[in-house]
């Protein structure tokens, strides 16, 4: 990973610690979530379970560096290095990561048994996680309106070039928020592989820099936001049954030890 701005990292780290503590005490609402499907190619535009008030962007993550400021310029230089100095294999991985914004991103870590078409209970649970993370990151993007690296440096060609005409969607990273939210829940389901899952989340987030789609502080904010999504969902009693069903399914499939 590249070197981060110390002040930004400290602020985000403090925010993450506070949010994880707060998440353990998240209050539950009475209604049951809508039935989730195995894939979430087009996530819902609203939270299914989480309280929007708990994810007001300016309360949960700090504002990004100002466009044109010294910190933004330093971050752009980091992205340019990641983009230009990564070898062909790492660039191919970044492209693959770009194209897999869903639980399959953990297949390289969890093995061939990690197949959502064969794990319906797990897929249904993680579809909820993916939706909540997508809504949380999308809401923040609309508030902060940070310009993406490829829009600042026209020589950078993003992995998802042409998929979005809006350059003001850099902060936070949607891909990384989903990855970190999924990681928090999957670690709960597969605790014996916690370190490998977290490493995969970090590496997946770094792919967003190699792709010239995001700055380092974008993915750091995603770590905070995704972790908060996971902690609040894990504390929600409405998901207890789904978590238990997913654990049983993963053991039966050989993803976790019997």
C-alpha positions as CSV (number, residue, x, y, z in Angstrom):
1,X,0.0,0.0,0.0
2,X,1.1,3.6,-0.6
3,X,2.0,6.0,2.2
4,X,-1.1,7.9,3.5
5,X,-1.4,11.5,4.8
6,X,-0.8,11.1,8.5
7,X,-3.4,13.6,9.7
8,X,-6.1,12.1,7.4
9,X,-5.3,8.6,8.5
10,X,-5.4,9.6,12.2
11,X,-8.8,11.3,11.8
12,X,-10.2,8.3,9.9
13,X,-8.8,5.8,12.4
14,X,-10.4,7.7,15.3
15,X,-13.7,7.8,13.5
16,X,-13.5,4.1,12.7
17,X,-12.9,3.2,16.4
18,X,-15.8,5.4,17.6
19,X,-18.2,4.1,15.0
20,X,-17.4,0.5,15.7
21,X,-18.1,1.0,19.4
22,X,-21.3,2.8,18.6
23,X,-22.3,0.1,16.2
24,X,-22.5,-2.5,18.9
25,X,-25.3,-0.6,20.5
26,X,-27.3,0.1,17.3
27,X,-31.0,0.1,17.9
28,X,-33.2,-2.3,15.9
29,X,-36.4,-1.4,14.1
30,X,-39.4,-3.8,14.2
31,X,-40.1,-4.5,10.5
32,X,-38.4,-7.3,8.5
33,X,-36.3,-6.4,5.5
34,X,-37.5,-7.1,2.0
35,X,-36.4,-10.5,0.6
36,X,-32.9,-10.2,-0.9
37,X,-31.9,-11.9,-4.1
38,X,-28.6,-13.7,-4.7
39,X,-27.3,-10.9,-6.9
40,X,-27.5,-7.1,-6.5
41,X,-26.5,-5.7,-9.9
42,X,-28.9,-2.8,-9.3
43,X,-29.0,-2.1,-5.5
44,X,-32.1,-0.4,-4.1
45,X,-31.9,3.4,-3.7
46,X,-32.8,3.3,0.0
47,X,-31.7,1.5,3.1
48,X,-33.5,-1.8,3.8
49,X,-32.5,-1.9,7.5
50,X,-30.2,0.9,8.5
51,X,-31.3,4.2,9.8
52,X,-30.3,7.0,7.4
53,X,-29.8,9.4,10.3
54,X,-26.9,7.2,11.4
55,X,-25.2,7.6,8.0
56,X,-25.4,11.4,7.5
57,X,-22.1,11.8,5.6
58,X,-20.7,14.8,7.3
59,X,-21.2,13.1,10.7
60,X,-19.5,9.8,9.9
61,X,-16.5,10.7,7.7
62,X,-14.4,13.8,7.4
63,X,-14.5,16.0,4.4
64,X,-12.0,15.1,1.6
65,X,-9.0,17.2,0.7
66,X,-10.0,20.3,-1.2
67,X,-9.5,20.0,-5.0
68,X,-6.5,22.0,-6.1
69,X,-5.0,22.0,-2.5
70,X,-1.6,20.5,-1.5
71,X,-3.1,17.4,-0.1
72,X,-5.2,16.7,-3.2
73,X,-2.1,17.2,-5.4
74,X,-0.1,14.8,-3.2
75,X,-2.8,12.2,-3.4
76,X,-3.0,12.6,-7.2
77,X,0.7,11.9,-7.4
78,X,0.1,8.7,-5.4
79,X,-2.6,7.7,-7.9
80,X,-0.3,8.5,-10.8
81,X,2.4,6.3,-9.3
82,X,0.1,3.4,-8.7
83,X,-1.4,3.7,-12.2
84,X,2.0,4.0,-14.0
85,X,4.2,1.7,-11.9
86,X,1.9,-1.3,-11.4
87,X,2.9,-4.3,-13.6
88,X,0.6,-5.9,-16.1
89,X,-0.6,-8.6,-13.7
90,X,-1.5,-6.2,-11.0
91,X,-3.4,-4.0,-13.5
92,X,-5.3,-7.0,-14.8
93,X,-6.3,-7.8,-11.2
94,X,-7.4,-4.2,-10.7
95,X,-9.6,-4.5,-13.8
96,X,-11.0,-7.8,-12.5
97,X,-11.7,-6.2,-9.1
98,X,-13.5,-3.3,-10.9
99,X,-15.7,-5.8,-12.7
100,X,-16.6,-7.7,-9.5
101,X,-18.3,-5.3,-7.1
102,X,-20.1,-8.1,-5.2
103,X,-19.3,-11.0,-2.8
104,X,-17.4,-12.9,-5.6
105,X,-14.5,-10.5,-4.9
106,X,-13.6,-12.8,-2.0
107,X,-13.5,-16.0,-4.1
108,X,-9.7,-15.7,-4.5
109,X,-9.5,-15.8,-0.7
110,X,-12.2,-18.3,0.3
111,X,-11.8,-20.8,-2.6
112,X,-14.0,-22.4,-5.2
113,X,-16.7,-23.3,-2.6
114,X,-17.4,-19.5,-2.3
115,X,-20.0,-19.6,-5.1
116,X,-23.2,-17.5,-4.4
117,X,-25.2,-19.6,-6.8
118,X,-24.6,-22.6,-4.5
119,X,-25.0,-20.6,-1.3
120,X,-28.5,-19.1,-1.3
121,X,-28.7,-18.2,2.4
122,X,-25.3,-16.6,2.3
123,X,-26.1,-14.8,-0.9
124,X,-29.4,-13.4,0.5
125,X,-27.6,-12.1,3.6
126,X,-24.7,-10.5,1.7
127,X,-27.1,-8.9,-0.8
128,X,-28.5,-6.9,2.1
129,X,-25.0,-5.9,3.2
130,X,-24.1,-4.9,-0.4
131,X,-27.3,-2.8,-0.7
132,X,-26.8,-0.9,2.6
133,X,-23.1,-0.2,1.7
134,X,-24.0,1.0,-1.8
135,X,-26.7,3.3,-0.4
136,X,-24.3,4.7,2.3
137,X,-21.5,5.4,-0.2
138,X,-23.9,6.8,-2.8
139,X,-25.4,9.2,-0.3
140,X,-21.9,10.5,0.7
141,X,-20.8,10.9,-2.9
142,X,-23.7,13.3,-3.5
143,X,-22.8,15.4,-0.5
144,X,-19.0,15.7,-1.0
145,X,-18.9,15.8,-4.9
146,X,-15.2,15.2,-5.1
147,X,-13.7,15.2,-8.6
148,X,-12.2,11.8,-9.6
149,X,-8.4,11.5,-10.4
150,X,-9.1,10.7,-14.1
151,X,-10.9,14.0,-14.4
152,X,-8.0,15.9,-12.9
153,X,-5.4,14.2,-15.1
154,X,-6.8,13.4,-18.6
155,X,-3.9,11.0,-19.3
156,X,-5.4,8.5,-16.8
157,X,-7.8,6.0,-18.2
158,X,-10.1,4.5,-15.6
159,X,-10.9,0.8,-15.3
160,X,-14.6,1.7,-15.6
161,X,-14.1,4.4,-18.3
162,X,-17.4,5.3,-19.9
163,X,-19.5,3.8,-17.2
164,X,-20.1,7.1,-15.5
165,X,-20.3,10.6,-17.0
166,X,-20.2,12.3,-13.6
167,X,-16.7,13.1,-12.5
168,X,-17.8,14.3,-9.1
169,X,-18.3,10.9,-7.5
170,X,-14.9,10.2,-6.0
171,X,-15.4,10.3,-2.3
172,X,-15.9,7.7,-0.9
173,X,-15.3,4.7,-3.1
174,X,-18.4,2.6,-3.7
175,X,-16.4,-0.5,-4.5
176,X,-14.2,-0.2,-1.4
177,X,-17.2,0.6,0.9
178,X,-18.9,-2.6,-0.3
179,X,-15.7,-4.6,0.1
180,X,-15.1,-3.4,3.7
181,X,-18.8,-3.9,4.6
182,X,-18.8,-7.4,3.2
183,X,-15.5,-8.1,4.9
184,X,-16.9,-7.2,8.3
185,X,-19.8,-9.6,7.9
186,X,-17.8,-12.4,6.3
187,X,-15.2,-12.3,9.0
188,X,-18.1,-12.9,11.4
189,X,-19.1,-15.9,9.3
190,X,-15.6,-17.3,8.6
191,X,-13.5,-16.1,11.6
192,X,-10.7,-18.5,11.0
193,X,-9.8,-16.6,7.8
194,X,-10.2,-13.1,9.2
195,X,-6.7,-11.9,8.4
196,X,-6.9,-13.1,4.8
197,X,-10.3,-11.5,4.3
198,X,-9.1,-8.2,5.7
199,X,-6.0,-8.3,3.6
200,X,-8.1,-8.9,0.5
201,X,-10.3,-5.9,1.4
202,X,-7.3,-3.7,1.6
203,X,-5.8,-5.0,-1.7
204,X,-9.2,-4.6,-3.4
205,X,-9.4,-1.0,-2.2
206,X,-5.9,-0.3,-3.6
207,X,-7.1,-1.5,-7.0
208,X,-9.2,1.6,-7.1
209,X,-6.1,3.7,-7.1
210,X,-4.4,1.6,-9.7
211,X,-7.6,2.1,-11.8
212,X,-7.2,5.9,-11.3
213,X,-10.8,5.9,-10.1
214,X,-10.1,7.0,-6.5
215,X,-7.7,8.7,-4.2
216,X,-6.2,7.1,-1.0
217,X,-8.4,9.2,1.2
218,X,-11.5,7.9,-0.7
219,X,-10.8,4.3,0.2
220,X,-9.8,5.2,3.7
221,X,-13.2,6.9,4.2
222,X,-14.7,3.7,2.7
223,X,-13.0,1.7,5.4
224,X,-14.8,3.8,8.0
225,X,-18.1,3.7,6.3
226,X,-18.1,0.1,5.3
227,X,-17.0,-1.0,8.8
228,X,-19.9,1.0,10.3
229,X,-22.4,-0.6,7.9
230,X,-21.1,-4.1,9.0
231,X,-21.1,-3.3,12.7
232,X,-24.6,-2.0,12.7
233,X,-25.9,-4.9,10.7
234,X,-24.2,-7.5,12.9
235,X,-25.8,-5.8,15.9
236,X,-29.3,-5.9,14.4
237,X,-31.4,-8.8,15.8
238,X,-33.4,-8.9,12.6
239,X,-30.4,-10.5,10.9
240,X,-29.7,-13.1,13.6
241,X,-31.6,-15.8,11.8
242,X,-29.9,-15.0,8.5
243,X,-26.5,-15.1,10.0
244,X,-27.1,-18.5,11.7
245,X,-28.4,-19.9,8.4
246,X,-25.4,-18.6,6.5
247,X,-23.0,-20.1,9.1
248,X,-24.7,-23.5,8.8
249,X,-24.7,-23.3,5.0
250,X,-21.0,-22.4,4.8
251,X,-20.0,-25.2,7.1
252,X,-22.0,-27.7,5.1
253,X,-20.3,-26.4,1.9
254,X,-16.8,-26.7,3.3
255,X,-16.1,-23.0,3.3
256,X,-15.6,-23.1,7.1
257,X,-14.3,-25.9,9.2
258,X,-16.8,-28.5,10.6
